[in-house]
C-alpha cells in the first residue's frame, strides 16, 4: 500500500507534527491497521478508502483507534491535493466524528472540525502530582483542559507520565482515547498549549488539531475574538491559525512532505 509521512502545522521539515497516511483500495482487518500504526510508531496514522464524493478516514495511535485527529486529517488532504485530487480545492472525509473537510487556500490548508466546548470539572490530585504545580482551573469535554497562569509555567512543566496516567482511575474514565490539554495565554500570540495522552500511547503530541476543538471556543470566549493565532510549545513546535464559527471551528496551517513509499504486508 502507498504510505506517506507528512509534517503538519509547520513550513519546515522536522517541525510540526508528523502523521502517517496510508491509501487503501479497501479496508483491511482492524488488527492489521493497528499493527501498521504500531510499526510506524507515530502519534497517529491515517487510513483512507475512496468513495465517490468523499474518503472514509480512520486514525490509529500506536496502541488504539481514536475518534478525532486533526493533524493526520490535514496530512491526508496534503497527500491527496498533491496526488489523486490535485485539481480539487476541498476534500471531504467521513469519520467517527462526522463529515470533515479540508480546503486549500493559497499556501494554507484549513481544517473544519466540530467545536468541543469545555465545562468546569474537579482538579484531580494526579494533575498536581504530574505537573508539580497547582492548576489555575480544570475543565473537560472529551479531553481535559488544564489552565495555567502563564506561558512560562507551561513551558517549564516536565510531566511525570506515570502519575499523569492515574487520572484515568481518579476520574473513572473507562477508555484510553482521551488526552490532557494544558494551556495559558500567549506572550506573542493569543494562546499557547501542550498536549499529553499517555493512556493512548502518546506521552506528548507535537501539534494537536483535536485539542483546538476545545481550545478555540475556550480562548475565543475569554479574549472576545473569533480569529486567533496559537502556538503549541512542544520541542518540534507548531503554529495554527484559528477561527471560532460557533458549533464548528477552523484551523489553518502549512505542511511539508517527509517521505513517500510503500508498506508490504504479504
Short mmCIF file of the C-alpha atoms (twelve columns), coordinates in Angstrom:
data_MODEL
# 
_entry.id   MODEL 
# 
loop_
_atom_site.group_PDB 
_atom_site.id 
_atom_site.type_symbol 
_atom_site.label_atom_id 
_atom_site.label_alt_id 
_atom_site.label_comp_id 
_atom_site.label_asym_id 
_atom_site.label_seq_id 
_atom_site.Cartn_x 
_atom_site.Cartn_y 
_atom_site.Cartn_z 
_atom_site.pdbx_PDB_model_num 
ATOM 1   C CA . UNK A 1   0.000   0.000   0.000  1 
ATOM 2   C CA . UNK A 2   1.095   3.595   -0.644 1 
ATOM 3   C CA . UNK A 3   2.431   5.257   2.513  1 
ATOM 4   C CA . UNK A 4   3.403   8.872   3.223  1 
ATOM 5   C CA . UNK A 5   4.747   10.805  6.212  1 
ATOM 6   C CA . UNK A 6   3.844   14.493  6.347  1 
ATOM 7   C CA . UNK A 7   4.894   17.149  8.888  1 
ATOM 8   C CA . UNK A 8   1.821   19.266  9.670  1 
ATOM 9   C CA . UNK A 9   1.338   22.789  11.094 1 
ATOM 10  C CA . UNK A 10  4.831   23.801  10.002 1 
ATOM 11  C CA . UNK A 11  6.624   25.106  6.919  1 
ATOM 12  C CA . UNK A 12  9.901   23.401  7.842  1 
ATOM 13  C CA . UNK A 13  10.867  19.757  7.667  1 
ATOM 14  C CA . UNK A 14  11.286  18.142  11.113 1 
ATOM 15  C CA . UNK A 15  8.868   20.659  12.641 1 
ATOM 16  C CA . UNK A 16  5.183   20.440  13.449 1 
ATOM 17  C CA . UNK A 17  3.531   17.055  13.928 1 
ATOM 18  C CA . UNK A 18  4.361   14.076  11.682 1 
ATOM 19  C CA . UNK A 19  1.499   11.824  10.594 1 
ATOM 20  C CA . UNK A 20  1.454   8.643   8.570  1 
ATOM 21  C CA . UNK A 21  -1.032  8.386   5.688  1 
ATOM 22  C CA . UNK A 22  -1.979  5.007   4.180  1 
ATOM 23  C CA . UNK A 23  -4.044  4.920   0.975  1 
ATOM 24  C CA . UNK A 24  -6.127  1.729   0.773  1 
ATOM 25  C CA . UNK A 25  -8.203  0.216   -2.008 1 
ATOM 26  C CA . UNK A 26  -10.464 -1.398  0.597  1 
ATOM 27  C CA . UNK A 27  -10.484 -1.808  4.353  1 
ATOM 28  C CA . UNK A 28  -8.099  -4.269  5.955  1 
ATOM 29  C CA . UNK A 29  -8.944  -6.009  9.257  1 
ATOM 30  C CA . UNK A 30  -8.707  -3.697  12.252 1 
ATOM 31  C CA . UNK A 31  -5.907  -5.690  13.855 1 
ATOM 32  C CA . UNK A 32  -3.765  -5.161  10.740 1 
ATOM 33  C CA . UNK A 33  -4.421  -1.409  10.818 1 
ATOM 34  C CA . UNK A 34  -3.406  -1.347  14.480 1 
ATOM 35  C CA . UNK A 35  -0.225  -3.314  13.784 1 
ATOM 36  C CA . UNK A 36  0.723   -0.908  10.985 1 
ATOM 37  C CA . UNK A 37  0.179   2.088   13.288 1 
ATOM 38  C CA . UNK A 38  2.282   0.442   15.999 1 
ATOM 39  C CA . UNK A 39  5.045   -0.339  13.492 1 
ATOM 40  C CA . UNK A 40  5.016   3.258   12.214 1 
ATOM 41  C CA . UNK A 41  5.128   4.485   15.837 1 
ATOM 42  C CA . UNK A 42  3.907   7.988   15.012 1 
ATOM 43  C CA . UNK A 43  1.338   9.685   17.224 1 
ATOM 44  C CA . UNK A 44  -1.279  8.924   14.542 1 
ATOM 45  C CA . UNK A 45  -1.505  7.011   11.289 1 
ATOM 46  C CA . UNK A 46  -4.433  7.818   8.991  1 
ATOM 47  C CA . UNK A 47  -6.078  5.193   6.768  1 
ATOM 48  C CA . UNK A 48  -8.225  6.239   3.783  1 
ATOM 49  C CA . UNK A 49  -10.605 4.480   1.386  1 
ATOM 50  C CA . UNK A 50  -12.007 6.420   -1.585 1 
ATOM 51  C CA . UNK A 51  -15.736 6.770   -2.289 1 
ATOM 52  C CA . UNK A 52  -17.418 8.850   -4.979 1 
ATOM 53  C CA . UNK A 53  -17.804 12.143  -3.110 1 
ATOM 54  C CA . UNK A 54  -15.638 11.621  -0.036 1 
ATOM 55  C CA . UNK A 55  -12.979 9.494   1.627  1 
ATOM 56  C CA . UNK A 56  -13.576 7.245   4.615  1 
ATOM 57  C CA . UNK A 57  -10.923 8.159   7.182  1 
ATOM 58  C CA . UNK A 58  -9.801  6.444   10.384 1 
ATOM 59  C CA . UNK A 59  -6.985  7.291   12.801 1 
ATOM 60  C CA . UNK A 60  -4.853  4.983   14.939 1 
ATOM 61  C CA . UNK A 61  -2.221  5.743   17.579 1 
ATOM 62  C CA . UNK A 62  0.403   3.044   18.213 1 
ATOM 63  C CA . UNK A 63  -1.970  1.470   20.740 1 
ATOM 64  C CA . UNK A 64  -5.594  2.381   19.936 1 
ATOM 65  C CA . UNK A 65  -8.070  3.849   17.434 1 
ATOM 66  C CA . UNK A 66  -9.156  7.431   18.216 1 
ATOM 67  C CA . UNK A 67  -12.337 9.290   17.317 1 
ATOM 68  C CA . UNK A 68  -10.697 12.525  16.136 1 
ATOM 69  C CA . UNK A 69  -7.280  13.625  14.894 1 
ATOM 70  C CA . UNK A 70  -6.693  16.973  13.257 1 
ATOM 71  C CA . UNK A 71  -3.106  16.862  12.052 1 
ATOM 72  C CA . UNK A 72  -3.460  13.421  10.401 1 
ATOM 73  C CA . UNK A 73  -6.549  14.722  8.563  1 
ATOM 74  C CA . UNK A 74  -4.548  17.682  7.230  1 
ATOM 75  C CA . UNK A 75  -1.743  15.254  6.294  1 
ATOM 76  C CA . UNK A 76  -4.260  13.114  4.389  1 
ATOM 77  C CA . UNK A 77  -5.541  16.134  2.485  1 
ATOM 78  C CA . UNK A 78  -1.989  17.257  1.701  1 
ATOM 79  C CA . UNK A 79  -1.225  13.872  0.127  1 
ATOM 80  C CA . UNK A 80  -4.451  13.922  -1.904 1 
ATOM 81  C CA . UNK A 81  -4.005  17.530  -3.075 1 
ATOM 82  C CA . UNK A 82  -0.566  16.572  -4.395 1 
ATOM 83  C CA . UNK A 83  -1.843  13.361  -5.983 1 
ATOM 84  C CA . UNK A 84  -5.282  11.980  -6.772 1 
ATOM 85  C CA . UNK A 85  -7.118  15.262  -6.005 1 
ATOM 86  C CA . UNK A 86  -4.631  17.763  -7.436 1 
ATOM 87  C CA . UNK A 87  -7.371  19.690  -9.264 1 
ATOM 88  C CA . UNK A 88  -9.623  19.982  -6.189 1 
ATOM 89  C CA . UNK A 89  -9.709  22.829  -3.683 1 
ATOM 90  C CA . UNK A 90  -11.693 20.984  -0.990 1 
ATOM 91  C CA . UNK A 91  -11.769 17.356  0.193  1 
ATOM 92  C CA . UNK A 92  -14.498 15.724  2.291  1 
ATOM 93  C CA . UNK A 93  -13.787 12.973  4.815  1 
ATOM 94  C CA . UNK A 94  -16.319 10.696  6.554  1 
ATOM 95  C CA . UNK A 95  -15.076 9.920   10.071 1 
ATOM 96  C CA . UNK A 96  -16.169 8.730   13.507 1 
ATOM 97  C CA . UNK A 97  -16.704 12.436  14.321 1 
ATOM 98  C CA . UNK A 98  -18.866 13.101  11.266 1 
ATOM 99  C CA . UNK A 99  -18.082 14.755  7.939  1 
ATOM 100 C CA . UNK A 100 -14.916 16.870  7.982  1 
ATOM 101 C CA . UNK A 101 -13.443 18.980  5.192  1 
ATOM 102 C CA . UNK A 102 -10.023 20.377  4.354  1 
ATOM 103 C CA . UNK A 103 -9.857  23.370  1.999  1 
ATOM 104 C CA . UNK A 104 -6.775  24.637  0.162  1 
ATOM 105 C CA . UNK A 105 -6.455  28.424  0.341  1 
ATOM 106 C CA . UNK A 106 -3.185  29.733  -1.140 1 
ATOM 107 C CA . UNK A 107 -0.371  28.146  0.905  1 
ATOM 108 C CA . UNK A 108 -2.563  27.130  3.851  1 
ATOM 109 C CA . UNK A 109 -4.742  24.084  4.468  1 
ATOM 110 C CA . UNK A 110 -7.860  24.840  6.509  1 
ATOM 111 C CA . UNK A 111 -9.417  22.019  8.512  1 
ATOM 112 C CA . UNK A 112 -13.074 22.248  9.545  1 
ATOM 113 C CA . UNK A 113 -13.844 20.440  12.807 1 
ATOM 114 C CA . UNK A 114 -16.675 20.166  15.342 1 
ATOM 115 C CA . UNK A 115 -16.400 22.506  18.322 1 
ATOM 116 C CA . UNK A 116 -15.974 20.809  21.700 1 
ATOM 117 C CA . UNK A 117 -16.655 23.414  24.406 1 
ATOM 118 C CA . UNK A 118 -15.438 22.506  27.881 1 
ATOM 119 C CA . UNK A 119 -17.154 22.618  31.265 1 
ATOM 120 C CA . UNK A 120 -15.592 23.052  34.701 1 
ATOM 121 C CA . UNK A 121 -14.591 19.781  36.365 1 
ATOM 122 C CA . UNK A 122 -12.671 18.761  39.506 1 
ATOM 123 C CA . UNK A 123 -8.915  19.322  39.676 1 
ATOM 124 C CA . UNK A 124 -7.823  15.763  40.376 1 
ATOM 125 C CA . UNK A 125 -4.697  15.201  42.507 1 
ATOM 126 C CA . UNK A 126 -2.966  13.472  39.569 1 
ATOM 127 C CA . UNK A 127 -2.597  16.817  37.788 1 
ATOM 128 C CA . UNK A 128 -0.685  18.461  40.623 1 
ATOM 129 C CA . UNK A 129 1.470   15.361  41.153 1 
ATOM 130 C CA . UNK A 130 2.249   15.054  37.447 1 
ATOM 131 C CA . UNK A 131 2.945   18.737  36.727 1 
ATOM 132 C CA . UNK A 132 4.382   19.843  40.069 1 
ATOM 133 C CA . UNK A 133 2.136   22.941  40.176 1 
ATOM 134 C CA . UNK A 134 -1.446  23.721  41.088 1 
ATOM 135 C CA . UNK A 135 -3.627  24.415  38.008 1 
ATOM 136 C CA . UNK A 136 -5.459  27.724  37.822 1 
ATOM 137 C CA . UNK A 137 -8.572  25.802  36.698 1 
ATOM 138 C CA . UNK A 138 -9.523  22.454  35.170 1 
ATOM 139 C CA . UNK A 139 -12.187 21.796  32.515 1 
ATOM 140 C CA . UNK A 140 -13.302 18.844  30.416 1 
ATOM 141 C CA . UNK A 141 -15.040 17.985  27.164 1 
ATOM 142 C CA . UNK A 142 -13.717 14.757  25.604 1 
ATOM 143 C CA . UNK A 143 -10.216 15.724  26.741 1 
ATOM 144 C CA . UNK A 144 -9.229  17.542  29.912 1 
ATOM 145 C CA . UNK A 145 -8.200  21.189  29.626 1 
ATOM 146 C CA . UNK A 146 -5.858  22.366  32.369 1 
ATOM 147 C CA . UNK A 147 -5.326  26.127  32.561 1 
ATOM 148 C CA . UNK A 148 -2.060  27.527  33.941 1 
ATOM 149 C CA . UNK A 149 -1.186  31.069  34.983 1 
ATOM 150 C CA . UNK A 150 1.459   31.889  32.374 1 
ATOM 151 C CA . UNK A 151 3.262   30.771  29.239 1 
ATOM 152 C CA . UNK A 152 6.413   30.311  31.343 1 
ATOM 153 C CA . UNK A 153 4.635   27.838  33.640 1 
ATOM 154 C CA . UNK A 154 3.507   25.917  30.579 1 
ATOM 155 C CA . UNK A 155 6.972   25.838  29.022 1 
ATOM 156 C CA . UNK A 156 8.593   24.705  32.267 1 
ATOM 157 C CA . UNK A 157 6.399   21.719  33.178 1 
ATOM 158 C CA . UNK A 158 8.180   18.365  32.966 1 
ATOM 159 C CA . UNK A 159 5.352   15.837  33.385 1 
ATOM 160 C CA . UNK A 160 5.592   12.654  35.412 1 
ATOM 161 C CA . UNK A 161 3.734   10.459  32.920 1 
ATOM 162 C CA . UNK A 162 3.267   7.567   35.345 1 
ATOM 163 C CA . UNK A 163 1.449   9.984   37.661 1 
ATOM 164 C CA . UNK A 164 -0.495  11.507  34.780 1 
ATOM 165 C CA . UNK A 165 -1.824  8.099   33.747 1 
ATOM 166 C CA . UNK A 166 -3.551  7.886   37.143 1 
ATOM 167 C CA . UNK A 167 -6.084  10.481  36.013 1 
ATOM 168 C CA . UNK A 168 -7.997  7.674   34.284 1 
ATOM 169 C CA . UNK A 169 -8.525  5.917   37.602 1 
ATOM 170 C CA . UNK A 170 -9.233  9.088   39.612 1 
ATOM 171 C CA . UNK A 171 -11.771 10.389  37.077 1 
ATOM 172 C CA . UNK A 172 -13.410 6.985   36.477 1 
ATOM 173 C CA . UNK A 173 -12.752 7.019   32.722 1 
ATOM 174 C CA . UNK A 174 -13.429 3.666   31.037 1 
ATOM 175 C CA . UNK A 175 -11.312 4.069   27.873 1 
ATOM 176 C CA . UNK A 176 -7.860  5.295   26.856 1 
ATOM 177 C CA . UNK A 177 -8.914  7.600   23.990 1 
ATOM 178 C CA . UNK A 178 -8.528  10.893  25.846 1 
ATOM 179 C CA . UNK A 179 -5.841  13.476  26.384 1 
ATOM 180 C CA . UNK A 180 -4.793  16.287  28.688 1 
ATOM 181 C CA . UNK A 181 -4.576  19.760  27.130 1 
ATOM 182 C CA . UNK A 182 -2.529  22.275  29.122 1 
ATOM 183 C CA . UNK A 183 -2.891  25.910  28.116 1 
ATOM 184 C CA . UNK A 184 -2.114  29.518  29.005 1 
ATOM 185 C CA . UNK A 185 -2.405  32.971  27.454 1 
ATOM 186 C CA . UNK A 186 0.395   33.543  24.960 1 
ATOM 187 C CA . UNK A 187 3.123   36.183  25.086 1 
ATOM 188 C CA . UNK A 188 3.388   36.741  21.306 1 
ATOM 189 C CA . UNK A 189 0.182   35.003  20.201 1 
ATOM 190 C CA . UNK A 190 -3.318  34.621  21.567 1 
ATOM 191 C CA . UNK A 191 -2.768  31.344  23.411 1 
ATOM 192 C CA . UNK A 192 -0.292  28.508  23.819 1 
ATOM 193 C CA . UNK A 193 -0.761  24.846  24.659 1 
ATOM 194 C CA . UNK A 194 0.778   21.418  25.091 1 
ATOM 195 C CA . UNK A 195 -0.978  18.051  24.770 1 
ATOM 196 C CA . UNK A 196 -0.375  14.794  26.627 1 
ATOM 197 C CA . UNK A 197 -2.106  11.426  26.111 1 
ATOM 198 C CA . UNK A 198 -0.031  8.760   27.910 1 
ATOM 199 C CA . UNK A 199 -3.011  6.425   28.288 1 
ATOM 200 C CA . UNK A 200 -3.352  6.369   24.491 1 
ATOM 201 C CA . UNK A 201 0.354   5.664   23.970 1 
ATOM 202 C CA . UNK A 202 1.372   9.310   23.343 1 
ATOM 203 C CA . UNK A 203 3.394   10.995  26.079 1 
ATOM 204 C CA . UNK A 204 3.481   14.402  24.369 1 
ATOM 205 C CA . UNK A 205 1.956   15.156  20.980 1 
ATOM 206 C CA . UNK A 206 3.902   17.783  18.988 1 
ATOM 207 C CA . UNK A 207 0.942   19.730  17.499 1 
ATOM 208 C CA . UNK A 208 -2.639  18.660  18.097 1 
ATOM 209 C CA . UNK A 209 -5.559  19.670  15.888 1 
ATOM 210 C CA . UNK A 210 -8.138  17.900  18.028 1 
ATOM 211 C CA . UNK A 211 -7.089  19.846  21.143 1 
ATOM 212 C CA . UNK A 212 -8.053  23.066  19.372 1 
ATOM 213 C CA . UNK A 213 -11.664 21.896  19.117 1 
ATOM 214 C CA . UNK A 214 -11.793 22.868  22.793 1 
ATOM 215 C CA . UNK A 215 -9.017  25.487  22.912 1 
ATOM 216 C CA . UNK A 216 -10.555 27.724  20.234 1 
ATOM 217 C CA . UNK A 217 -14.004 28.191  21.846 1 
ATOM 218 C CA . UNK A 218 -12.338 28.417  25.280 1 
ATOM 219 C CA . UNK A 219 -10.000 31.277  24.310 1 
ATOM 220 C CA . UNK A 220 -12.435 32.905  21.880 1 
ATOM 221 C CA . UNK A 221 -14.863 33.479  24.759 1 
ATOM 222 C CA . UNK A 222 -12.157 34.737  27.131 1 
ATOM 223 C CA . UNK A 223 -10.444 37.041  24.659 1 
ATOM 224 C CA . UNK A 224 -13.616 38.267  22.948 1 
ATOM 225 C CA . UNK A 225 -12.434 37.479  19.415 1 
ATOM 226 C CA . UNK A 226 -13.218 34.801  16.840 1 
ATOM 227 C CA . UNK A 227 -9.921  34.781  14.912 1 
ATOM 228 C CA . UNK A 228 -6.876  33.724  16.916 1 
ATOM 229 C CA . UNK A 229 -3.272  32.648  16.425 1 
ATOM 230 C CA . UNK A 230 -1.963  29.788  18.532 1 
ATOM 231 C CA . UNK A 231 1.337   28.058  19.194 1 
ATOM 232 C CA . UNK A 232 1.905   24.570  20.540 1 
ATOM 233 C CA . UNK A 233 5.037   24.572  22.683 1 
ATOM 234 C CA . UNK A 234 6.403   21.075  22.097 1 
ATOM 235 C CA . UNK A 235 10.036  20.539  21.089 1 
ATOM 236 C CA . UNK A 236 9.017   20.446  17.411 1 
ATOM 237 C CA . UNK A 237 6.572   23.348  17.794 1 
ATOM 238 C CA . UNK A 238 3.750   24.460  15.559 1 
ATOM 239 C CA . UNK A 239 1.654   27.471  14.544 1 
ATOM 240 C CA . UNK A 240 -2.111  27.322  13.995 1 
ATOM 241 C CA . UNK A 241 -4.445  29.956  12.563 1 
ATOM 242 C CA . UNK A 242 -7.778  29.521  14.309 1 
ATOM 243 C CA . UNK A 243 -11.368 30.625  13.824 1 
ATOM 244 C CA . UNK A 244 -14.401 30.111  16.067 1 
ATOM 245 C CA . UNK A 245 -17.545 29.527  13.982 1 
ATOM 246 C CA . UNK A 246 -19.969 28.539  16.711 1 
ATOM 247 C CA . UNK A 247 -20.634 24.815  16.500 1 
ATOM 248 C CA . UNK A 248 -17.626 24.420  14.150 1 
ATOM 249 C CA . UNK A 249 -14.038 25.633  14.267 1 
ATOM 250 C CA . UNK A 250 -11.395 26.090  11.557 1 
ATOM 251 C CA . UNK A 251 -7.666  25.505  11.883 1 
ATOM 252 C CA . UNK A 252 -5.256  26.672  9.209  1 
ATOM 253 C CA . UNK A 253 -1.661  25.582  8.797  1 
ATOM 254 C CA . UNK A 254 1.084   24.525  6.435  1 
ATOM 255 C CA . UNK A 255 2.505   21.059  5.761  1 
ATOM 256 C CA . UNK A 256 5.611   19.525  4.198  1 
ATOM 257 C CA . UNK A 257 6.299   16.002  2.971  1 
ATOM 258 C CA . UNK A 258 8.931   13.927  4.764  1 
ATOM 259 C CA . UNK A 259 8.675   10.637  2.862  1 
ATOM 260 C CA . UNK A 260 6.750   8.559   0.341  1 
ATOM 261 C CA . UNK A 261 6.959   4.801   -0.082 1 
ATOM 262 C CA . UNK A 262 5.102   1.502   0.193  1 
ATOM 263 C CA . UNK A 263 4.169   -0.844  3.017  1 
ATOM 264 C CA . UNK A 264 4.388   -4.573  2.258  1 
ATOM 265 C CA . UNK A 265 2.177   -6.776  4.419  1 
ATOM 266 C CA . UNK A 266 2.171   -10.052 2.443  1 
# 
